[in-house]
Amino acid sequence: MGGKDAAGSDTYTSANPARLDEAVARVGLADAGTFAAACRTAKDAQREWAKVPAPVRGRVIASIGRLVEANAESLAALVTEEIGKPYAEALGEVREIVDTCDFFLGEGRRLYGQTVPSEMPDKNLFTFRNPVGVATVITAGNFPVAVPSWYLVPALLCGNAVVWKPAEYAAASAHAMYRLFAAAGLPDGVLNVVFADGAQTFEGLERALTESTVDKIGFTGSSEVGRKIGELAGRHLQSPCLELGGKNPMVIMPDADLDLAVEGALFAGFGTAGQRCTSLGTAIVHESVHQDFTDRFVRALKAARVGDPREDVLAGPLLDRKFADRYEEYLTWIQPHHRVVSGPTGRITEDNPRDGFTGEGGLYYHPVVVDGVRPDDRIFLEETFGPIVGVTTFSTMAEAVELANRPGYGLSSSIYTTNPKHAFAFREGVSAGMVSINNSTSGAEAHLPFGGNGKSGNGSRQSGMWVLDQFTRWQSMNWDHSGRLQKAQMDVAEITPDHGFRL
């Protein structure tokens, strides 16, 4: 906080989920008072940071990108160690920080306002982007470095100070990222990292809002917590940036390339052990290709490796014990009318192995495909954060779109088809903020808008130029140099037409 460590009221140990007996980090957890104090520190630092010319702030962002790039392997290895993400995916996540910095380093020279014509002579109109002030950013740990960069980089570029509350189970990754940002030359107090549990974070945020030391909230996490954040922000007349959960559909049309669809479904459903907000929730398969697709999907899944995330695997362990406990609850949602077509379920152990792999010492779980899912099933309607994918069928495009929208989320979606008419009909009908054609539900590029609707978010968008509207406010200015008071709508010249004219 302000470039200095502050004492914690409690401690938390971040463990390696692949080898639970290995501690990765021990951090002090702040109380609500410390959180609110960090916001005050940021408020003081922001005033001077906003005075730094935007192109110079852009050069700081460029330095962050270069530092992350130079430390990519070390940071990716730490992510793998701390949350169990396969190393290849972790390296891709780190690359996303670099891509984000590469995009925004130039935005420091493009924080454009406008010169707008006035309806009166000798008067000029302008618009300006101003920083919002202090942004509080609360992030999950499934993407412990990439997703935070979606907030931190544009917020800092726009002249804001930031108080960042990372997930405590990804503390080492967050601390490493903070050190890289600080090494780029950020002044003390402009970026503050606070580790705290949910209750203390919420209470501290409420205090800071009351003290007017927070001007914007960014939150990535569950829809349940997102609602509470939205309610709190609304009481203070603020609109938060919410990136929440998803129940992401993948529609498989009868003309789809099924091998390509299976490849996409495998990565979307079970990459990162199904622990992405954009992970595949339900495969909605045309009844004419349902059996063929399901058979191929199961064969591909059985051939995929689950294991040590340092190796070439599709999936490693679950992120943390609390996610493992929650995933075991999701497995109880499987009903008698469902068919588990993928084989064993539950934790991988010596008594319940996967192809000889016993998962010793880690939070490894069997990936599960559940066929026969119905639109009223809980497993169809609710997010299931973990390696489980449902399969259901449809007969018409209208039915497919209705099924895709039924859960009420609206983050990501996908359709596999070789018919452009089907692709555009799906794009028009689906409620998701992101649509993929012949591609996975996961895999956002850093310069496209990212975000959802419905239970997946409040319509706010991250990434690319669109996120600038989250971290700036428009200010309009009129400059009248006529030497007299000119009143809008009243002192406007009239040109009288002859409306009765006819040829």
Rosetta blueprint (number, residue, H / E / L):
1 M L
2 G L
3 G L
4 K L
5 D L
6 A L
7 A L
8 G L
9 S L
10 D E
11 T E
12 Y E
13 T E
14 S E
15 A E
16 N E
17 P L
18 A L
19 R E
20 L E
21 D E
22 E E
23 A E
24 V E
25 A E
26 R E
27 V E
28 G E
29 L E
30 A L
31 D L
32 A H
33 G H
34 T H
35 F H
36 A H
37 A H
38 A H
39 C H
40 R H
41 T H
42 A H
43 K H
44 D H
45 A H
46 Q H
47 R H
48 E H
49 W H
50 A H
51 K H
52 V L
53 P L
54 A H
55 P H
56 V H
57 R H
58 G H
59 R H
60 V H
61 I H
62 A H
63 S H
64 I H
65 G H
66 R H
67 L H
68 V H
69 E H
70 A H
71 N L
72 A H
73 E H
74 S H
75 L H
76 A H
77 A H
78 L H
79 V H
80 T H
81 E H
82 E H
83 I H
84 G L
85 K L
86 P L
87 Y H
88 A H
89 E H
90 A H
91 L H
92 G H
93 E H
94 V H
95 R H
96 E H
97 I H
98 V H
99 D H
100 T H
101 C H
102 D H
103 F H
104 F H
105 L L
106 G L
107 E H
108 G H
109 R H
110 R L
111 L L
112 Y L
113 G L
114 Q E
115 T E
116 V E
117 P L
118 S L
119 E L
120 M L
121 P L
122 D L
123 K E
124 N E
125 L E
126 F E
127 T E
128 F E
129 R E
130 N E
131 P E
132 V L
133 G L
134 V E
135 A E
136 T E
137 V E
138 I E
139 T L
140 A L
141 G L
142 N L
143 F L
144 P L
145 V L
146 A H
147 V H
148 P H
149 S H
150 W H
151 Y H
152 L H
153 V H
154 P H
155 A H
156 L H
157 L H
158 C L
159 G L
160 N L
161 A E
162 V E
163 V E
164 W E
165 K E
166 P L
167 A L
168 E H
169 Y H
170 A H
171 A H
172 A H
173 S H
174 A H
175 H H
176 A H
177 M H
178 Y H
179 R H
180 L H
181 F H
182 A H
183 A H
184 A L
185 G L
186 L L
187 P L
188 D L
189 G L
190 V L
191 L E
192 N E
193 V E
194 V L
195 F L
196 A L
197 D L
198 G H
199 A H
200 Q H
201 T H
202 F H
203 E H
204 G H
205 L H
206 E H
207 R H
208 A H
209 L H
210 T H
211 E L
212 S L
213 T L
214 V L
215 D L
216 K E
217 I E
218 G E
219 F E
220 T E
221 G L
222 S L
223 S H
224 E H
225 V H
226 G H
227 R H
228 K H
229 I H
230 G H
231 E H
232 L H
233 A H
234 G H
235 R H
236 H L
237 L L
238 Q L
239 S L
240 P L
241 C E
242 L E
243 E E
244 L L
245 G L
246 G L
247 K L
248 N E
249 P E
250 M E
251 V E
252 I E
253 M L
254 P L
255 D L
256 A L
257 D L
258 L H
259 D H
260 L H
261 A H
262 V H
263 E H
264 G H
265 A H
266 L H
267 F H
268 A H
269 G H
270 F H
271 G H
272 T H
273 A H
274 G H
275 Q L
276 R L
277 C L
278 T L
279 S L
280 L E
281 G E
282 T E
283 A E
284 I E
285 V E
286 H E
287 E L
288 S L
289 V L
290 H H
291 Q H
292 D H
293 F H
294 T H
295 D H
296 R H
297 F H
298 V H
299 R H
300 A H
301 L H
302 K H
303 A H
304 A L
305 R L
306 V E
307 G L
308 D L
309 P L
310 R L
311 E L
312 D L
313 V L
314 L L
315 A E
316 G L
317 P L
318 L L
319 L L
320 D L
321 R H
322 K H
323 F H
324 A H
325 D H
326 R H
327 Y H
328 E H
329 E H
330 Y H
331 L H
332 T L
333 W L
334 I L
335 Q L
336 P L
337 H L
338 H L
339 R E
340 V E
341 V L
342 S L
343 G L
344 P L
345 T L
346 G L
347 R E
348 I L
349 T L
350 E L
351 D L
352 N L
353 P L
354 R E
355 D L
356 G L
357 F E
358 T L
359 G L
360 E L
361 G L
362 G L
363 L L
364 Y L
365 Y E
366 H L
367 P L
368 V E
369 V E
370 V E
371 D E
372 G L
373 V L
374 R L
375 P L
376 D L
377 D L
378 R H
379 I H
380 F H
381 L H
382 E L
383 E L
384 T L
385 F L
386 G L
387 P L
388 I E
389 V E
390 G E
391 V E
392 T E
393 T E
394 F E
395 S L
396 T L
397 M H
398 A H
399 E H
400 A H
401 V H
402 E H
403 L H
404 A H
405 N H
406 R L
407 P L
408 G L
409 Y L
410 G L
411 L L
412 S E
413 S E
414 S E
415 I E
416 Y E
417 T L
418 T L
419 N L
420 P H
421 K H
422 H H
423 A H
424 F H
425 A H
426 F H
427 R H
428 E H
429 G H
430 V L
431 S L
432 A L
433 G L
434 M E
435 V E
436 S E
437 I E
438 N L
439 N L
440 S L
441 T L
442 S L
443 G L
444 A L
445 E L
446 A L
447 H L
448 L L
449 P L
450 F E
451 G L
452 G L
453 N L
454 G H
455 K H
456 S H
457 G E
458 N L
459 G L
460 S L
461 R L
462 Q E
463 S L
464 G H
465 M H
466 W H
467 V H
468 L H
469 D H
470 Q H
471 F H
472 T E
473 R E
474 W E
475 Q E
476 S E
477 M E
478 N E
479 W E
480 D E
481 H L
482 S L
483 G L
484 R L
485 L L
486 Q L
487 K L
488 A L
489 Q L
490 M L
491 D L
492 V L
493 A L
494 E L
495 I L
496 T L
497 P L
498 D L
499 H L
500 G L
501 F L
502 R L
503 L L
